Structure formats: structure tokens, C-alpha cells
């Protein structure tokens, strides 16, 4: 559903988990895809289609949210290198075929920065569809499950694994029902429903949302501020320019590598390092490599996660 653009590390991490989860969901017709739909554009293989999608995502983030890309990966090339290996993973029952992945990549390329940087589904071609695994089957992705959801906790499974379950229909949108373009699913004061977003200069508020990327300011859909403009919060500044609200104006912050000083306000860590704050300032802590220990709280290099004290890249294959 509609939400404000947040040029932050947390927001981008959510986007990457949602969108970059597509490559690990890549499969073939033998894994639940339609046998007539196994090939992508011009006969591309699933691996080629996944690689195209990952490259598209990283390039789009570089153009639309350079701050978050720099803090997580450093640059688009590193983003691609870190996410692409998941394309080789084939999950049982997945509905993601090469042609569907190609369609998602094309839609992502054509989408506005506002649409691609929102933490919700504004690109219908990239939405998950049901797979072929029955309820109760082990899974790691909604796209594997015939019932549409992979989210029933099972204490006997690994921390990243779930089991498939059916999703009961819900009224309005957001519960499996999609809105038809150009409407979007929005949480309004009157409830959750599909509404047409308003363009720049139009009124907005409790019953009217703005186009993705615009800001509802003083009841009017407005562009986010450029460098040097006055601001009260970073959400008012243009994230596609990498701007934050610093000392009352929209500015590009400073960046530090591992070992450098940081404060997560004016100076941020880059290339996956995390700022360990002290009383007045902090130090950028280098991320641990895949397979290295993270038991002491050391961050893992994206997209790895700390599991059982070790940094591991979780691609879903551990749930097969």
C-alpha cells in the first residue's frame, strides 16, 4: 500500500528483500512453472533473465536512491555481484518463469523512481503469484505456494524456512486483490481501497494520496526539495539526489569507510559498514565476509544475514 518515500538504509533493505527475492525464486517448468512459459525474451534462460532483473534493480536504485545504495553496497556493480548468485537457485513449485522475470525487469526499467523506491508493490508485473506447493509444504517464498502464502511458522524448520498456507480473501485491496492501473492500494481514513493518486499541485490528505515520489505537504502534492532548500526532515528532500536534511537544509551527507568516524546524521558509513555509535560520535564497523563469524554483533555484508553466529547468504535452497 501507499507509503512515503524514505531515502534510508532500512527502506532500501526492505525493497531489496522484496525485489531481489525474485532471483532466488527463479525456477524452470519442472519446478512448477508453465512448460509453455519457461523461456524469456528471445529464448533467454531463467538465469539470464534473473541476471537482467538484478542489474535493472541495482541500476535503478543507483539512479533513484544513491545514498542507500552507497551505504549498503558502495556502487551498482557491487550490488549486482552480491545479489546475482541467487539467480542460480531453483526453488520447488515457484511461479517465477523466465518470461515473467523478463516482464518484471521491463516494467521496473520503465517505472518512475517514486514507484520503484516505494516499500510496497507499485509494479504489478513484479507481484508474486501462487506456485504449486500444497499447504503444509516447506517453503521460503510466497511464489512457491498454491495458497499464496509462505508464512506459517514451524519451530522444527530453519529460521528462514516457513510452511505454505492458504490466504483467506480480504475485503478491499492488499489482501491478494490487485488494483487496476492507474489506481493504487491506499490506507485512507475511510479504509483500505484502490484510489487514483493525485498529481503535483493537487490536493491530498486523509482521503487522497499523491503519486509515488511526491510529498503531501500542507495539503498539496509537491515535489521533494532540491539541494540547498530549507527542510525540517529528510523525507522532504529529494532522495534521487541523495539528499538529507542537515542543519535545516537539504544536503548530500559525508561518507566514511570502515574505521572512519560517523554519526548517522551527517556522516554515514559506506560499503556495508555500520556505524557503532558512542556518546558524541561513532566508528564505522566493517561487515563480516560470507561464512565469517557475526556472533559478536558484527554486521554481515548484504544480502547475507547472521544465522547461528555465521554470516550466510540465504537463497531459499536451505528449505528444499
C-alpha positions in Angstrom: 0.0 0.0 0.0 1.0 3.6 -0.5 3.7 4.9 1.8 6.1 7.8 1.9 9.5 7.6 0.1 12.2 7.1 2.7 15.8 7.5 1.5 17.2 5.3 4.2 19.2 2.2 4.7 16.2 0.4 6.3 13.8 1.3 3.4 16.2 0.1 0.7 16.9 -3.1 2.6 13.1 -3.8 2.6 13.0 -3.1 -1.2 15.9 -5.3 -1.9 14.5 -8.2 0.2 11.2 -7.9 -1.7 12.5 -7.4 -5.2 15.8 -9.2 -5.0 13.9 -12.2 -3.6 12.8 -12.8 -7.2 16.1 -14.2 -8.4 16.2 -16.9 -5.7 12.6 -17.7 -6.7 13.7 -18.4 -10.2 12.8 -21.8 -11.4 12.1 -23.8 -14.5 9.0 -25.6 -15.8 10.0 -28.7 -14.0 9.7 -26.8 -10.7 6.1 -25.7 -11.1 6.3 -23.2 -13.9 4.2 -23.4 -17.0 6.1 -25.6 -19.5 5.0 -23.3 -22.3 6.3 -20.3 -20.4 9.8 -21.5 -19.5 11.8 -19.2 -21.8 12.3 -15.5 -21.6 12.6 -12.8 -24.2 14.5 -14.1 -27.3 14.9 -17.5 -25.7 16.7 -16.3 -22.6 17.3 -18.8 -19.9 16.0 -18.3 -16.4 19.5 -17.5 -15.2 19.9 -14.8 -17.9 16.5 -13.3 -17.0 17.3 -13.2 -13.3 20.7 -11.6 -14.0 18.9 -9.0 -16.2 16.4 -8.2 -13.4 19.2 -7.9 -10.7 21.1 -5.5 -12.9 18.0 -3.5 -13.6 17.2 -3.2 -9.9 20.7 -2.1 -8.9 20.9 0.4 -11.7 17.5 1.9 -10.8 18.5 2.2 -7.2 21.7 3.9 -8.2 19.7 6.5 -10.1 16.8 6.8 -7.6 18.4 6.3 -4.2 22.2 6.7 -4.4 22.5 7.2 -0.6 21.1 3.8 0.3 23.0 2.0 -2.5 26.2 3.6 -1.3 25.7 2.6 2.3 24.7 -1.0 1.6 26.9 -1.9 -1.4 29.1 1.0 -2.4 28.1 1.0 -6.1 25.8 -0.7 -8.6 28.5 -3.2 -9.7 28.9 -4.5 -6.1 25.1 -4.7 -5.8 24.9 -6.9 -8.9 27.8 -9.0 -7.7 26.3 -9.7 -4.3 22.7 -10.4 -5.5 23.3 -12.2 -8.8 24.5 -15.6 -7.3 20.9 -16.2 -6.0 19.8 -16.4 -9.6 21.3 -19.9 -9.8 18.9 -21.2 -7.1 15.8 -23.0 -8.3 13.0 -23.3 -5.8 10.4 -26.1 -5.9 7.0 -25.1 -7.1 7.9 -21.5 -7.9 5.7 -19.5 -10.3 8.6 -17.4 -11.5 9.5 -18.4 -15.0 12.0 -16.6 -17.3 9.3 -14.8 -19.2 7.7 -13.5 -16.0 11.0 -12.3 -14.7 11.7 -10.6 -18.1 8.3 -8.8 -17.8 9.2 -7.7 -14.3 12.6 -6.3 -15.4 11.0 -4.4 -18.3 8.3 -2.9 -16.0 11.0 -2.0 -13.5 13.1 -0.2 -16.1 10.1 1.8 -17.2 8.8 2.7 -13.8 9.4 6.0 -12.1 11.7 6.5 -9.2 8.7 7.1 -7.0 7.2 3.7 -7.9 10.4 1.7 -7.6 11.5 3.2 -4.3 8.2 2.7 -2.5 8.4 -0.1 0.0 5.2 -1.6 -1.4 4.1 -3.2 -4.7 3.6 -0.5 -7.3 4.8 -2.6 -10.2 2.1 -5.3 -10.9 4.4 -7.3 -13.2 6.7 -7.9 -10.3 4.0 -9.0 -7.9 4.2 -12.6 -6.7 1.6 -15.2 -8.0 0.8 -18.6 -6.5 3.0 -21.5 -7.1 2.2 -25.2 -7.0 3.3 -26.4 -3.5 0.4 -27.6 -1.3 -0.5 -26.2 2.1 1.9 -27.5 4.8 4.9 -27.9 2.4 8.2 -26.3 3.4 8.9 -23.1 1.6 10.8 -19.8 1.6 8.8 -17.7 -0.9 5.1 -16.9 -1.4 5.6 -17.7 -5.1 6.1 -21.4 -4.3 2.8 -21.9 -2.6 -0.5 -22.7 -4.2 -2.4 -21.0 -1.4 -0.4 -17.8 -1.9 1.4 -17.5 1.4 4.7 -18.9 2.9 4.5 -17.6 6.4 3.3 -20.2 8.9 6.0 -20.5 11.5 7.2 -24.0 12.2 9.7 -24.4 15.1 11.1 -27.5 13.6 12.4 -25.7 10.5 15.4 -23.4 10.0 14.9 -19.8 10.9 14.5 -18.7 7.2 12.0 -21.5 6.4 8.2 -21.5 6.6 5.3 -23.6 5.5 2.7 -22.9 2.9 -0.8 -21.9 3.8 -3.9 -20.6 2.0 -4.6 -16.9 2.2 -8.2 -16.1 3.0 -9.8 -13.5 0.9 -9.9 -10.0 2.4 -12.1 -7.1 1.5 -10.7 -4.2 -0.5 -7.1 -4.4 -1.8 -3.9 -5.5 -0.3 -5.2 -9.0 0.6 -4.4 -10.6 -2.7 -6.7 -8.4 -4.8 -4.8 -6.0 -7.1 -5.8 -2.5 -8.1 -6.1 -1.8 -11.8 -3.8 0.9 -13.1 -3.6 3.8 -12.6 -5.2 3.2 -9.1 -3.1 2.2 -6.1 -3.9 0.4 -2.9 -4.0 3.0 -0.1 -4.8 3.1 3.6 -7.3 6.0 3.9 -9.2 7.3 6.8 -12.3 5.5 5.4 -10.5 2.2 5.0 -8.1 0.4 2.6 -9.1 0.6 -1.1 -8.0 1.3 -4.6 -7.7 5.1 -5.4 -6.2 7.1 -8.2 -3.1 9.0 -6.9 -3.0 12.8 -7.3 -0.5 14.6 -9.5 1.7 17.5 -8.5 -0.3 20.5 -7.3 -3.4 18.6 -6.5 -5.0 18.4 -3.0 -4.0 15.5 -0.8 -4.8 14.3 2.7 -6.8 11.6 4.7 -8.8 10.6 1.6 -6.4 11.4 -1.2 -2.8 10.2 -1.9 -0.1 11.6 -4.1 1.7 9.9 -7.0 4.6 7.8 -5.7 7.6 10.0 -5.1 5.6 13.2 -4.4 5.2 14.5 -0.9 1.9 15.6 0.6 2.9 18.9 2.1 0.4 21.4 3.6 -2.4 19.5 1.8 -0.8 19.7 -1.6 1.1 17.1 -3.6 4.6 18.6 -4.0 8.0 17.6 -5.4 10.6 16.9 -2.8 13.1 19.7 -2.2 16.4 20.1 -4.1 19.9 20.8 -2.7 20.0 23.9 -0.6 16.3 24.2 0.1 15.0 24.6 3.6 13.7 21.5 5.4 12.6 20.1 8.7 13.0 16.4 7.9 14.9 14.3 5.4 11.7 13.0 3.9 11.2 16.4 2.5 14.4 16.2 0.4 14.9 14.6 -3.0 16.2 11.1 -2.3 17.1 10.7 -6.0 19.8 13.4 -5.4 21.0 11.6 -2.3 19.9 14.5 -0.1 19.3 14.6 3.6 18.0 17.3 5.9 21.2 18.6 7.6 21.2 21.7 9.7 17.9 22.8 8.2 18.8 22.5 4.5 18.8 19.6 2.0 22.4 18.5 1.6 24.4 15.5 0.4 25.9 13.9 3.5 29.5 12.8 4.0 30.6 9.1 3.9 33.2 7.1 5.7 34.8 3.7 5.1 35.3 1.1 7.7 37.3 2.6 10.6 36.2 6.1 9.9 34.1 8.4 12.1 30.4 8.5 11.7 27.2 9.8 13.3 24.3 8.5 11.1 23.2 12.1 10.7 25.7 14.0 8.7 28.3 11.3 8.1 27.3 7.8 7.1 29.2 4.5 6.7 29.5 3.1 3.2 30.0 -0.3 1.5 28.0 -2.3 4.1 29.8 -0.9 7.2 27.6 0.0 10.1 28.0 2.9 12.5 28.7 1.9 16.1 27.7 5.0 18.0 29.4 6.3 21.1 28.4 9.3 23.2 29.0 12.0 20.6 30.2 10.1 17.5 30.8 6.6 16.3 33.0 4.4 14.2 32.2 2.5 11.0 32.5 -1.3 11.6 33.5 -3.3 8.6 31.0 -6.0 7.6 32.0 -9.7 8.0 32.5 -11.8 4.9 30.2 -14.7 4.0 31.0 -17.6 6.3 32.7 -15.4 8.9 31.6 -15.0 12.5 28.9 -12.4 13.4 28.3 -13.7 16.9 29.7 -10.5 18.4 27.3 -8.3 16.6 29.5 -7.6 13.6 27.3 -6.7 10.6 27.1 -9.1 7.6 27.7 -7.9 4.0 24.4 -7.6 2.2 22.4 -9.7 1.4 23.9 -12.1 4.0 22.2 -12.5 7.4 23.6 -13.6 10.7 22.4 -17.1 11.4 23.7 -19.3 14.2 26.6 -16.8 14.6 27.7 -17.1 11.0 27.1 -14.7 8.1 25.1 -16.7 5.5 23.6 -15.8 2.2 20.1 -17.3 2.4 18.7 -18.0 -1.0 15.9 -20.4 -0.1 17.8 -23.6 -1.0 18.2 -24.5 2.6 14.4 -25.0 2.8 14.2 -27.5 -0.1 
